[in-house]
């Protein structure tokens, strides 16, 4: 198989962009979890890549969102001392 240099470069750039978006979403979830009682969910979003939602925003996560969850970060706040 022959791949042009432009095609190879585009594939590498797409992989880097995907990794960068994933790391940004994971960082955001961890930052939000530090100040929340609720689990932070990372969802796959077809248009934007990744989306972070707080369980407290929706109560129980709706079924259409549950199917898109790819990772979760537990909230760090607690009322139990």
Secondary structure, 3 states (H helix, E strand, C coil): CCCCHHHHHHHHHHHHHHHHHHHHHHHHHHHHHCCCCCCEEEEEECCCEEEEEEHHHHCCCCHHHHCCEEEEECCCCCCCC
